[in-house]
Amino acid sequence: MSEESQPKRAAKAIWNNAETDALVTYLHSQCSKIGNGGNFRPQVYTDAATAIAMHWTLGPTKVASHCKNKWQSLKSLYHVIENYRLKTSGMHWDNQIGAGI
């Protein structure tokens, strides 16, 4: 397949801690806009991209799709940690060093 026939992919987002914190803070403030199925409405991600723009330092400017993907990734990681922490008997978890592995 030639390069011309392959679909273009969006540039990979590079997140800094300030952007991640601002995204979580903004989405938390928008909890009332969660639709059926437990997901935010598309406009919330667009607004989130605008809200975190002042924290941008590297990579492409974040757009709604970047915010949605980051949120889904954070949510997935949270559920993995909670499952480990709550359902794994005899295992240690610390919020600073994780499982210490």
N, CA, C and O atoms as a printed pandas DataFrame, in Angstrom:
     atom_number atom_name residue_name chain_id  residue_number  x_coord  y_coord  z_coord
0              1         N          MET        A               1    0.824   -1.174    0.000
1              2        CA          MET        A               1    0.000    0.000    0.000
2              3         C          MET        A               1    0.873    1.243    0.000
3              4         O          MET        A               1    1.832    1.331    0.767
4              5         N          SER        A               2    0.554    2.184   -0.838
5              6        CA          SER        A               2    1.352    3.399   -0.893
6              7         C          SER        A               2    0.969    4.323    0.251
7              8         O          SER        A               2   -0.087    4.175    0.866
8              9         N          GLU        A               3    1.850    5.278    0.525
9             10        CA          GLU        A               3    1.586    6.225    1.608
10            11         C          GLU        A               3    0.361    7.076    1.322
11            12         O          GLU        A               3   -0.330    7.501    2.248
12            13         N          GLU        A               4    0.086    7.328    0.040
13            14        CA          GLU        A               4   -1.042    8.176   -0.327
14            15         C          GLU        A               4   -2.381    7.520   -0.020
15            16         O          GLU        A               4   -3.354    8.214    0.276
16            17         N          SER        A               5   -2.447    6.187   -0.085
17            18        CA          SER        A               5   -3.718    5.499    0.132
18            19         C          SER        A               5   -3.992    5.173    1.594
19            20         O          SER        A               5   -5.104    4.778    1.945
20            21         N          GLN        A               6   -2.983    5.336    2.448
21            22        CA          GLN        A               6   -3.184    5.065    3.871
22            23         C          GLN        A               6   -3.848    6.266    4.533
23            24         O          GLN        A               6   -3.510    7.409    4.225
24            25         N          PRO        A               7   -4.801    6.011    5.451
25            26        CA          PRO        A               7   -5.451    7.134    6.137
26            27         C          PRO        A               7   -4.451    7.870    7.017
27            28         O          PRO        A               7   -3.564    7.257    7.613
28            29         N          LYS        A               8   -4.602    9.196    7.095
29            30        CA          LYS        A               8   -3.717    9.997    7.935
30            31         C          LYS        A               8   -4.126    9.849    9.385
31            32         O          LYS        A               8   -5.311    9.883    9.716
32            33         N          ARG        A               9   -3.138    9.684   10.244
33            34        CA          ARG        A               9   -3.386    9.573   11.679
34            35         C          ARG        A               9   -3.078   10.898   12.325
35            36         O          ARG        A               9   -2.162   11.610   11.914
36            37         N          ALA        A              10   -3.846   11.219   13.333
37            38        CA          ALA        A              10   -3.599   12.451   14.079
38            39         C          ALA        A              10   -2.262   12.328   14.798
39            40         O          ALA        A              10   -1.852   11.232   15.178
40            41         N          ALA        A              11   -1.598   13.439   14.979
41            42        CA          ALA        A              11   -0.333   13.442   15.701
42            43         C          ALA        A              11   -0.559   12.958   17.134
43            44         O          ALA        A              11   -1.568   13.277   17.762
44            45         N          LYS        A              12    0.395   12.186   17.629
45            46        CA          LYS        A              12    0.277   11.632   18.981
46            47         C          LYS        A              12    0.385   12.743   20.023
47            48         O          LYS        A              12    1.300   13.566   19.993
48            49         N          ALA        A              13   -0.554   12.740   20.919
49            50        CA          ALA        A              13   -0.565   13.745   21.991
50            51         C          ALA        A              13    0.491   13.404   23.030
51            52         O          ALA        A              13    0.671   12.241   23.391
52            53         N          ILE        A              14    1.177   14.415   23.498
53            54        CA          ILE        A              14    2.146   14.274   24.584
54            55         C          ILE        A              14    1.604   15.103   25.740
55            56         O          ILE        A              14    1.473   16.323   25.641
56            57         N          TRP        A              15    1.292   14.420   26.837
57            58        CA          TRP        A              15    0.642   15.079   27.971
58            59         C          TRP        A              15    1.649   15.383   29.062
59            60         O          TRP        A              15    2.476   14.537   29.404
60            61         N          ASN        A              16    1.584   16.583   29.610
61            62        CA          ASN        A              16    2.374   16.893   30.794
62            63         C          ASN        A              16    1.450   16.777   32.020
63            64         O          ASN        A              16    0.233   16.664   31.872
64            65         N          ASN        A              17    2.019   16.804   33.198
65            66        CA          ASN        A              17    1.230   16.636   34.424
66            67         C          ASN        A              17    0.185   17.732   34.613
67            68         O          ASN        A              17   -0.923   17.471   35.082
68            69         N          ALA        A              18    0.546   18.962   34.242
69            70        CA          ALA        A              18   -0.395   20.076   34.402
70            71         C          ALA        A              18   -1.616   19.892   33.500
71            72         O          ALA        A              18   -2.742   20.171   33.912
72            73         N          GLU        A              19   -1.394   19.424   32.272
73            74        CA          GLU        A              19   -2.520   19.179   31.359
74            75         C          GLU        A              19   -3.416   18.061   31.883
75            76         O          GLU        A              19   -4.642   18.168   31.850
76            77         N          THR        A              20   -2.798   16.998   32.363
77            78        CA          THR        A              20   -3.571   15.874   32.888
78            79         C          THR        A              20   -4.390   16.310   34.093
79            80         O          THR        A              20   -5.572   15.983   34.195
80            81         N          ASP        A              21   -3.772   17.040   34.996
81            82        CA          ASP        A              21   -4.474   17.532   36.182
82            83         C          ASP        A              21   -5.623   18.462   35.782
83            84         O          ASP        A              21   -6.720   18.368   36.333
84            85         N          ALA        A              22   -5.372   19.352   34.829
85            86        CA          ALA        A              22   -6.409   20.283   34.378
86            87         C          ALA        A              22   -7.562   19.527   33.705
87            88         O          ALA        A              22   -8.724   19.897   33.875
88            89         N          LEU        A              23   -7.253   18.486   32.953
89            90        CA          LEU        A              23   -8.294   17.688   32.310
90            91         C          LEU        A              23   -9.176   17.008   33.347
91            92         O          LEU        A              23  -10.402   17.080   33.266
92            93         N          VAL        A              24   -8.564   16.355   34.309
93            94        CA          VAL        A              24   -9.329   15.658   35.353
94            95         C          VAL        A              24  -10.167   16.660   36.152
95            96         O          VAL        A              24  -11.334   16.399   36.445
96            97         N          THR        A              25   -9.582   17.788   36.498
97            98        CA          THR        A              25  -10.314   18.816   37.252
98            99         C          THR        A              25  -11.499   19.334   36.453
99           100         O          THR        A              25  -12.595   19.487   36.991
100          101         N          TYR        A              26  -11.281   19.605   35.166
101          102        CA          TYR        A              26  -12.372   20.120   34.332
102          103         C          TYR        A              26  -13.482   19.075   34.187
103          104         O          TYR        A              26  -14.659   19.393   34.357
104          105         N          LEU        A              27  -13.112   17.834   33.874
105          106        CA          LEU        A              27  -14.138   16.796   33.693
106          107         C          LEU        A              27  -14.895   16.538   34.993
107          108         O          LEU        A              27  -16.095   16.268   34.967
108          109         N          HIS        A              28  -14.209   16.618   36.119
109          110        CA          HIS        A              28  -14.877   16.451   37.403
110          111         C          HIS        A              28  -15.937   17.536   37.600
111          112         O          HIS        A              28  -17.011   17.278   38.142
112          113         N          SER        A              29  -15.619   18.746   37.155
113          114        CA          SER        A              29  -16.575   19.850   37.295
114          115         C          SER        A              29  -17.770   19.706   36.350
115          116         O          SER        A              29  -18.772   20.404   36.501
116          117         N          GLN        A              30  -17.659   18.801   35.379
117          118        CA          GLN        A              30  -18.716   18.617   34.385
118          119         C          GLN        A              30  -19.485   17.306   34.571
119          120         O          GLN        A              30  -20.148   16.842   33.643
120          121         N          CYS        A              31  -19.404   16.720   35.741
121          122        CA          CYS        A              31  -20.058   15.424   35.996
122          123         C          CYS        A              31  -21.544   15.429   35.649
123          124         O          CYS        A              31  -22.096   14.399   35.262
124          125         N          SER        A              32  -22.184   16.568   35.784
125          126        CA          SER        A              32  -23.621   16.639   35.490
126          127         C          SER        A              32  -23.906   16.467   34.004
127          128         O          SER        A              32  -25.059   16.282   33.613
128          129         N          LYS        A              33  -22.867   16.526   33.167
129          130        CA          LYS        A              33  -23.054   16.395   31.728
130          131         C          LYS        A              33  -22.739   14.994   31.211
131          132         O          LYS        A              33  -22.578   14.786   30.009
132          133         N          ILE        A              34  -22.654   14.051   32.122
133          134        CA          ILE        A              34  -22.447   12.664   31.707
134          135         C          ILE        A              34  -23.763   12.158   31.154
135          136         O          ILE        A              34  -24.806   12.284   31.795
136          137         N          GLY        A              35  -23.713   11.589   29.972
137          138        CA          GLY        A              35  -24.919   11.088   29.322
138          139         C          GLY        A              35  -25.218    9.659   29.704
139          140         O          GLY        A              35  -24.586    9.092   30.596
140          141         N          ASN        A              36  -26.187    9.083   29.022
141          142        CA          ASN        A              36  -26.524    7.679   29.238
142          143         C          ASN        A              36  -25.319    6.817   28.880
143          144         O          ASN        A              36  -24.612    7.107   27.914
144          145         N          GLY        A              37  -25.090    5.798   29.624
145          146        CA          GLY        A              37  -23.940    4.931   29.397
146          147         C          GLY        A              37  -22.708    5.361   30.176
147          148         O          GLY        A              37  -21.673    4.697   30.114
148          149         N          GLY        A              38  -22.806    6.465   30.910
149          150        CA          GLY        A              38  -21.704    6.885   31.765
150          151         C          GLY        A              38  -20.580    7.612   31.061
151          152         O          GLY        A              38  -19.499    7.758   31.633
152          153         N          ASN        A              39  -20.793    8.073   29.843
153          154        CA          ASN        A              39  -19.758    8.798   29.109
154          155         C          ASN        A              39  -20.130   10.268   28.960
155          156         O          ASN        A              39  -21.307   10.624   28.926
156          157         N          PHE        A              40  -19.113   11.109   28.872
157          158        CA          PHE        A              40  -19.364   12.524   28.649
158          159         C          PHE        A              40  -19.880   12.746   27.236
159          160         O          PHE        A              40  -19.558   12.000   26.311
160          161         N          ARG        A              41  -20.678   13.777   27.093
161          162        CA          ARG        A              41  -21.152   14.160   25.767
162          163         C          ARG        A              41  -19.980   14.733   24.982
163          164         O          ARG        A              41  -19.061   15.292   25.581
164          165         N          PRO        A              42  -19.987   14.609   23.648
165          166        CA          PRO        A              42  -18.856   15.087   22.834
166          167         C          PRO        A              42  -18.468   16.544   23.080
167          168         O          PRO        A              42  -17.280   16.865   23.070
168          169         N          GLN        A              43  -19.424   17.420   23.297
169          170        CA          GLN        A              43  -19.119   18.833   23.503
170          171         C          GLN        A              43  -18.258   19.056   24.745
171          172         O          GLN        A              43  -17.477   20.007   24.796
172          173         N          VAL        A              44  -18.393   18.193   25.738
173          174        CA          VAL        A              44  -17.601   18.337   26.969
174          175         C          VAL        A              44  -16.115   18.169   26.653
175          176         O          VAL        A              44  -15.283   18.890   27.204
176          177         N          TYR        A              45  -15.774   17.225   25.771
177          178        CA          TYR        A              45  -14.365   17.023   25.409
178          179         C          TYR        A              45  -13.828   18.207   24.613
179          180         O          TYR        A              45  -12.667   18.583   24.772
180          181         N          THR        A              46  -14.656   18.790   23.767
181          182        CA          THR        A              46  -14.256   19.983   23.014
182          183         C          THR        A              46  -13.976   21.128   23.980
183          184         O          THR        A              46  -12.972   21.829   23.853
184          185         N          ASP        A              47  -14.868   21.309   24.940
185          186        CA          ASP        A              47  -14.683   22.359   25.945
186          187         C          ASP        A              47  -13.467   22.070   26.832
187          188         O          ASP        A              47  -12.771   22.994   27.254
188          189         N          ALA        A              48  -13.217   20.807   27.107
189          190        CA          ALA        A              48  -12.055   20.425   27.925
190          191         C          ALA        A              48  -10.760   20.798   27.205
191          192         O          ALA        A              48   -9.817   21.283   27.829
192          193         N          ALA        A              49  -10.718   20.572   25.905
193          194        CA          ALA        A              49   -9.522   20.923   25.132
194          195         C          ALA        A              49   -9.228   22.417   25.237
195          196         O          ALA        A              49   -8.071   22.822   25.351
196          197         N          THR        A              50  -10.264   23.220   25.198
197          198        CA          THR        A              50  -10.106   24.669   25.353
198          199         C          THR        A              50   -9.647   25.010   26.769
199          200         O          THR        A              50   -8.786   25.870   26.957
200          201         N          ALA        A              51  -10.218   24.339   27.757
201          202        CA          ALA        A              51   -9.894   24.627   29.163
202          203         C          ALA        A              51   -8.453   24.277   29.527
203          204         O          ALA        A              51   -7.865   24.924   30.393
204          205         N          ILE        A              52   -7.877   23.265   28.881
205          206        CA          ILE        A              52   -6.510   22.855   29.230
206          207         C          ILE        A              52   -5.456   23.499   28.339
207          208         O          ILE        A              52   -4.262   23.301   28.564
208          209         N          ALA        A              53   -5.868   24.263   27.337
209          210        CA          ALA        A              53   -4.934   24.828   26.360
210          211         C          ALA        A              53   -3.817   25.646   27.001
211          212         O          ALA        A              53   -2.694   25.649   26.497
212          213         N          MET        A              54   -4.102   26.335   28.096
213          214        CA          MET        A              54   -3.084   27.183   28.736
214          215         C          MET        A              54   -1.947   26.378   29.346
215          216         O          MET        A              54   -0.905   26.941   29.682
216          217         N          HIS        A              55   -2.131   25.061   29.495
217          218        CA          HIS        A              55   -1.103   24.212   30.104
218          219         C          HIS        A              55   -0.236   23.494   29.069
219          220         O          HIS        A              55    0.674   22.750   29.435
220          221         N          TRP        A              56   -0.509   23.710   27.788
221          222        CA          TRP        A              56    0.201   23.027   26.717
222          223         C          TRP        A              56    1.682   23.380   26.700
223          224         O          TRP        A              56    2.042   24.550   26.834
224          225         N          THR        A              57    2.552   22.366   26.534
225          226        CA          THR        A              57    3.987   22.611   26.432
226          227         C          THR        A              57    4.637   21.857   25.286
227          228         O          THR        A              57    5.636   22.328   24.742
228          229         N          LEU        A              58    4.105   20.701   24.898
229          230        CA          LEU        A              58    4.787   19.845   23.940
230          231         C          LEU        A              58    3.785   19.083   23.096
231          232         O          LEU        A              58    2.682   18.776   23.549
232          233         N          GLY        A              59    4.171   18.780   21.867
233          234        CA          GLY        A              59    3.304   18.004   20.987
234          235         C          GLY        A              59    2.209   18.873   20.389
235          236         O          GLY        A              59    2.228   20.096   20.524
236          237         N          PRO        A              60    1.259   18.231   19.729
237          238        CA          PRO        A              60    0.181   19.007   19.115
238          239         C          PRO        A              60   -0.739   19.606   20.175
239          240         O          PRO        A              60   -0.839   19.100   21.293
240          241         N          THR        A              61   -1.403   20.689   19.801
241          242        CA          THR        A              61   -2.409   21.257   20.686
242          243         C          THR        A              61   -3.511   20.211   20.853
243          244         O          THR        A              61   -3.937   19.592   19.878
244          245         N          LYS        A              62   -3.964   20.018   22.073
245          246        CA          LYS        A              62   -4.954   18.973   22.339
246          247         C          LYS        A              62   -6.316   19.356   21.756
247          248         O          LYS        A              62   -6.748   20.505   21.842
248          249         N          VAL        A              63   -6.974   18.367   21.164
249          250        CA          VAL        A              63   -8.325   18.537   20.631
250          251         C          VAL        A              63   -9.239   17.552   21.360
251          252         O          VAL        A              63   -8.781   16.778   22.200
252          253         N          ALA        A              64  -10.511   17.584   21.040
253          254        CA          ALA        A              64  -11.499   16.754   21.738
254          255         C          ALA        A              64  -11.117   15.272   21.740
255          256         O          ALA        A              64  -11.248   14.603   22.765
256          257         N          SER        A              65  -10.647   14.755   20.607
257          258        CA          SER        A              65  -10.306   13.329   20.546
258          259         C          SER        A              65   -9.146   12.988   21.474
259          260         O          SER        A              65   -9.130   11.911   22.069
260          261         N          HIS        A              66   -8.173   13.892   21.605
261          262        CA          HIS        A              66   -7.067   13.661   22.544
262          263         C          HIS        A              66   -7.594   13.598   23.974
263          264         O          HIS        A              66   -7.200   12.733   24.756
264          265         N          CYS        A              67   -8.486   14.526   24.302
265          266        CA          CYS        A              67   -9.040   14.566   25.661
266          267         C          CYS        A              67   -9.858   13.313   25.962
267          268         O          CYS        A              67   -9.756   12.750   27.052
268          269         N          LYS        A              68  -10.654   12.882   25.012
269          270        CA          LYS        A              68  -11.474   11.683   25.209
270          271         C          LYS        A              68  -10.583   10.462   25.391
271          272         O          LYS        A              68  -10.827    9.650   26.284
272          273         N          ASN        A              69   -9.549   10.316   24.555
273          274        CA          ASN        A              69   -8.648    9.162   24.667
274          275         C          ASN        A              69   -7.894    9.172   25.992
275          276         O          ASN        A              69   -7.722    8.127   26.620
276          277         N          LYS        A              70   -7.443   10.352   26.417
277          278        CA          LYS        A              70   -6.718   10.446   27.694
278          279         C          LYS        A              70   -7.643   10.080   28.847
279          280         O          LYS        A              70   -7.245    9.348   29.753
280          281         N          TRP        A              71   -8.873   10.583   28.822
281          282        CA          TRP        A              71   -9.828   10.281   29.888
282          283         C          TRP        A              71  -10.111    8.780   29.941
283          284         O          TRP        A              71  -10.143    8.198   31.025
284          285         N          GLN        A              72  -10.312    8.159   28.801
285          286        CA          GLN        A              72  -10.586    6.724   28.768
286          287         C          GLN        A              72   -9.386    5.930   29.280
287          288         O          GLN        A              72   -9.554    4.917   29.959
288          289         N          SER        A              73   -8.183    6.387   28.958
289          290        CA          SER        A              73   -6.972    5.735   29.436
290          291         C          SER        A              73   -6.833    5.865   30.953
291          292         O          SER        A              73   -6.509    4.893   31.636
292          293         N          LEU        A              74   -7.076    7.060   31.474
293          294        CA          LEU        A              74   -7.007    7.275   32.924
294          295         C          LEU        A              74   -8.059    6.450   33.660
295          296         O          LEU        A              74   -7.784    5.869   34.710
296          297         N          LYS        A              75   -9.261    6.405   33.099
297          298        CA          LYS        A              75  -10.345    5.645   33.710
298          299         C          LYS        A              75  -10.006    4.151   33.742
299          300         O          LYS        A              75  -10.257    3.470   34.737
300          301         N          SER        A              76   -9.443    3.658   32.658
301          302        CA          SER        A              76   -9.056    2.252   32.587
302          303         C          SER        A              76   -7.970    1.937   33.617
303          304         O          SER        A              76   -8.047    0.924   34.312
304          305         N          LEU        A              77   -6.970    2.798   33.715
305          306        CA          LEU        A              77   -5.904    2.604   34.692
306          307         C          LEU        A              77   -6.453    2.632   36.115
307          308         O          LEU        A              77   -6.056    1.822   36.954
308          309         N          TYR        A              78   -7.356    3.554   36.382
309          310        CA          TYR        A              78   -7.987    3.640   37.697
310          311         C          TYR        A              78   -8.687    2.326   38.054
311          312         O          TYR        A              78   -8.546    1.827   39.171
312          313         N          HIS        A              79   -9.437    1.770   37.106
313          314        CA          HIS        A              79  -10.168    0.529   37.383
314          315         C          HIS        A              79   -9.228   -0.649   37.603
315          316         O          HIS        A              79   -9.514   -1.522   38.423
316          317         N          VAL        A              80   -8.114   -0.685   36.884
317          318        CA          VAL        A              80   -7.126   -1.751   37.089
318          319         C          VAL        A              80   -6.539   -1.653   38.496
319          320         O          VAL        A              80   -6.415   -2.660   39.193
320          321         N          ILE        A              81   -6.182   -0.446   38.909
321          322        CA          ILE        A              81   -5.600   -0.254   40.248
322          323         C          ILE        A              81   -6.621   -0.591   41.334
323          324         O          ILE        A              81   -6.290   -1.267   42.309
324          325         N          GLU        A              82   -7.856   -0.123   41.170
325          326        CA          GLU        A              82   -8.890   -0.418   42.163
326          327         C          GLU        A              82   -9.163   -1.914   42.255
327          328         O          GLU        A              82   -9.345   -2.445   43.350
328          329         N          ASN        A              83   -9.194   -2.591   41.121
329          330        CA          ASN        A              83   -9.398   -4.040   41.120
330          331         C          ASN        A              83   -8.255   -4.734   41.855
331          332         O          ASN        A              83   -8.493   -5.645   42.648
332          333         N          TYR        A              84   -7.025   -4.316   41.601
333          334        CA          TYR        A              84   -5.860   -4.882   42.276
334          335         C          TYR        A              84   -5.923   -4.603   43.777
335          336         O          TYR        A              84   -5.737   -5.499   44.600
336          337         N          ARG        A              85   -6.189   -3.351   44.110
337          338        CA          ARG        A              85   -6.169   -2.913   45.508
338          339         C          ARG        A              85   -7.265   -3.567   46.344
339          340         O          ARG        A              85   -7.030   -3.942   47.493
340          341         N          LEU        A              86   -8.445   -3.703   45.779
341          342        CA          LEU        A              86   -9.582   -4.185   46.552
342          343         C          LEU        A              86   -9.801   -5.693   46.493
343          344         O          LEU        A              86  -10.398   -6.273   47.401
344          345         N          LYS        A              87   -9.323   -6.321   45.435
345          346        CA          LYS        A              87   -9.647   -7.736   45.259
346          347         C          LYS        A              87   -8.450   -8.672   45.339
347          348         O          LYS        A              87   -8.600   -9.883   45.181
348          349         N          THR        A              88   -7.275   -8.129   45.582
349          350        CA          THR        A              88   -6.091   -8.971   45.656
350          351         C          THR        A              88   -5.659   -9.075   47.111
351          352         O          THR        A              88   -5.042   -8.158   47.653
352          353         N          SER        A              89   -5.980  -10.165   47.719
353          354        CA          SER        A              89   -5.684  -10.366   49.129
354          355         C          SER        A              89   -4.187  -10.558   49.351
355          356         O          SER        A              89   -3.521  -11.284   48.613
356          357         N          GLY        A              90   -3.677   -9.891   50.384
357          358        CA          GLY        A              90   -2.284  -10.068   50.766
358          359         C          GLY        A              90   -1.298   -9.263   49.948
359          360         O          GLY        A              90   -0.092   -9.366   50.173
360          361         N          MET        A              91   -1.774   -8.464   49.004
361          362        CA          MET        A              91   -0.874   -7.673   48.174
362          363         C          MET        A              91   -0.872   -6.229   48.679
363          364         O          MET        A              91   -1.877   -5.740   49.196
364          365         N          HIS        A              92    0.252   -5.564   48.525
365          366        CA          HIS        A              92    0.408   -4.195   49.006
366          367         C          HIS        A              92    0.176   -3.195   47.873
367          368         O          HIS        A              92    0.559   -3.455   46.733
368          369         N          TRP        A              93   -0.447   -2.058   48.179
369          370        CA          TRP        A              93   -0.568   -0.951   47.233
370          371         C          TRP        A              93   -0.325    0.342   47.979
371          372         O          TRP        A              93   -0.876    0.567   49.056
372          373         N          ASP        A              94    0.494    1.176   47.406
373          374        CA          ASP        A              94    0.801    2.493   47.977
374          375         C          ASP        A              94    0.608    3.520   46.863
375          376         O          ASP        A              94    1.081    3.309   45.747
376          377         N          ASN        A              95   -0.074    4.619   47.145
377          378        CA          ASN        A              95   -0.348    5.608   46.107
378          379         C          ASN        A              95    0.900    6.324   45.608
379          380         O          ASN        A              95    0.864    6.938   44.542
380          381         N          GLN        A              96    2.000    6.261   46.348
381          382        CA          GLN        A              96    3.234    6.908   45.900
382          383         C          GLN        A              96    4.094    5.980   45.047
383          384         O          GLN        A              96    4.640    6.411   44.032
384          385         N          ILE        A              97    4.222    4.713   45.443
385          386        CA          ILE        A              97    5.101    3.810   44.704
386          387         C          ILE        A              97    4.377    2.630   44.073
387          388         O          ILE        A              97    5.014    1.702   43.576
388          389         N          GLY        A              98    3.056    2.661   44.090
389          390        CA          GLY        A              98    2.284    1.585   43.474
390          391         C          GLY        A              98    2.440    0.285   44.230
391          392         O          GLY        A              98    2.377    0.252   45.459
392          393         N          ALA        A              99    2.644   -0.787   43.480
393          394        CA          ALA        A              99    2.792   -2.091   44.099
394          395         C          ALA        A              99    4.240   -2.338   44.538
395          396         O          ALA        A              99    4.555   -3.384   45.106
396          397         N          GLY        A             100    5.109   -1.366   44.269
397          398        CA          GLY        A             100    6.502   -1.497   44.683
398          399         C          GLY        A             100    7.274   -2.474   43.830
399          400         O          GLY        A             100    8.274   -3.042   44.268
400          401         N          ILE        A             101    6.812   -2.669   42.618
401          402        CA          ILE        A             101    7.485   -3.623   41.725
402          403         C          ILE        A             101    8.443   -2.879   40.832
403          404         O          ILE        A             101    9.115   -3.491   40.001
